[in-house]
Amino acid sequence: MMHRYAVGEWDSLWSSDPYMKHRFVLDLESRTVIAGEDRIRRRWWSMRLEDVAYMQQILNETFDSIWDEPEEFGFVRQAEIPAWATKAWPWPPLPEVEDVENTLDNPDVPLQRDDLGRLVFPPRFVADGRK
């Protein structure tokens, strides 16, 4: 069975004091880095989104074969995303703002109101975990 995700660690890409290590979750199907953490002073910290994007760029430009052979880079294939990777933001991902706006503009969407007549937001949306 082919697992969709790969999880692994890298030595620091940036010179730093103290020394850092990184761990990443790769979505092999969409060829996307979906989460990352830095290990600083013996604790894992969620990576800023721009750092995750930078790692994506590095993989695409320098280590592109990782998407087909993650094991060659010490990554392990997994069926599920590890819990540490989803704690920094809502999971599954929230829908795109444009999708929400399009849904709200649809006259067939029943809008709920509270006791004071205010719209109940957000309406019930189902996030598409495949994005």
C-alpha positions as CSV (number, residue, x, y, z in Angstrom):
1,M,0.0,0.0,0.0
2,M,1.3,3.4,-1.0
3,H,1.1,6.0,1.8
4,R,0.3,9.6,0.9
5,Y,2.5,11.4,3.5
6,A,6.2,11.2,4.4
7,V,7.7,12.5,7.6
8,G,11.3,13.1,8.3
9,E,14.0,15.3,9.8
10,W,16.7,17.6,8.4
11,D,19.7,19.2,9.9
12,S,19.4,23.0,10.0
13,L,19.3,24.8,6.7
14,W,20.2,28.1,8.4
15,S,23.2,28.8,10.6
16,S,21.9,29.4,14.0
17,D,22.8,29.5,17.6
18,P,21.7,27.3,19.2
19,Y,21.9,24.6,16.5
20,M,18.5,23.7,15.1
21,K,17.0,20.6,13.6
22,H,13.8,20.6,11.5
23,R,11.0,18.0,10.8
24,F,8.6,18.1,8.0
25,V,5.5,16.4,6.7
26,L,5.3,16.0,2.9
27,D,2.1,15.4,1.0
28,L,3.5,13.1,-1.7
29,E,0.4,13.2,-3.8
30,S,0.3,17.0,-4.2
31,R,4.1,17.4,-3.8
32,T,3.7,19.9,-1.0
33,V,5.4,20.5,2.3
34,I,2.3,20.8,4.6
35,A,3.9,21.3,8.0
36,G,7.2,21.9,9.7
37,E,8.7,22.3,13.1
38,D,12.1,23.6,14.4
39,R,13.8,22.0,17.3
40,I,15.3,24.7,19.5
41,R,16.6,24.2,23.0
42,R,15.2,20.6,23.2
43,R,11.7,21.6,22.2
44,W,9.8,21.4,18.9
45,W,8.2,24.7,17.7
46,S,5.8,25.1,14.8
47,M,7.5,26.7,11.8
48,R,6.3,30.0,10.4
49,L,4.4,29.5,7.1
50,E,7.1,31.4,5.1
51,D,9.7,28.9,6.4
52,V,7.5,26.0,5.3
53,A,7.2,27.6,1.9
54,Y,11.0,28.1,1.8
55,M,11.5,24.4,2.4
56,Q,9.1,23.7,-0.4
57,Q,11.2,25.8,-2.7
58,I,14.4,24.1,-1.6
59,L,12.9,20.6,-2.2
60,N,11.6,21.6,-5.6
61,E,14.8,23.1,-6.8
62,T,17.4,20.9,-5.2
63,F,15.9,17.6,-3.9
64,D,13.0,17.0,-6.3
65,S,13.4,13.2,-6.2
66,I,12.2,13.3,-2.5
67,W,8.6,13.3,-3.8
68,D,9.1,9.9,-5.5
69,E,11.7,8.4,-3.1
70,P,11.3,9.9,0.3
71,E,13.1,6.9,1.9
72,E,16.3,8.0,0.2
73,F,16.3,11.1,2.3
74,G,15.4,9.3,5.6
75,F,11.7,10.1,5.4
76,V,9.1,7.5,6.4
77,R,5.9,7.0,4.5
78,Q,2.7,7.3,6.6
79,A,-1.0,7.0,5.9
80,E,-1.9,9.8,8.5
81,I,-0.6,13.2,9.3
82,P,1.1,13.2,12.7
83,A,-0.6,15.1,15.5
84,W,2.3,17.5,16.0
85,A,1.8,18.7,12.4
86,T,-1.8,19.9,12.8
87,K,-1.7,21.6,16.2
88,A,-0.6,25.0,14.9
89,W,-3.7,25.6,12.7
90,P,-7.2,24.1,12.1
91,W,-7.2,20.8,10.4
92,P,-8.5,19.9,7.9
93,P,-7.6,23.2,6.3
94,L,-10.4,25.8,6.3
95,P,-11.9,26.6,2.9
96,E,-10.4,29.4,0.8
97,V,-12.0,32.9,1.4
98,E,-13.1,33.0,-2.2
99,D,-14.9,29.7,-1.8
100,V,-16.7,31.0,1.3
101,E,-17.7,34.2,-0.4
102,N,-19.0,32.3,-3.4
103,T,-21.0,30.0,-1.1
104,L,-22.5,32.9,0.8
105,D,-23.5,34.6,-2.5
106,N,-25.4,31.5,-3.5
107,P,-29.1,32.1,-2.9
108,D,-29.6,28.4,-2.1
109,V,-27.4,28.6,1.0
110,P,-29.6,28.8,4.1
111,L,-28.2,31.5,6.4
112,Q,-28.9,31.1,10.1
113,R,-29.6,34.0,12.4
114,D,-29.2,34.2,16.2
115,D,-31.8,35.5,18.6
116,L,-30.8,39.1,17.8
117,G,-31.1,38.6,14.1
118,R,-27.4,38.5,13.4
119,L,-25.9,36.1,10.9
120,V,-24.4,33.0,12.5
121,F,-21.0,32.7,11.1
122,P,-19.4,30.7,9.8
123,P,-22.1,28.7,8.1
124,R,-21.6,25.0,8.1
125,F,-18.7,24.3,5.6
126,V,-17.0,21.1,4.9
127,A,-13.2,21.5,4.3
128,D,-11.9,19.6,1.4
129,G,-8.9,17.7,2.8
130,R,-7.6,16.8,-0.6
131,K,-6.4,20.4,-1.4
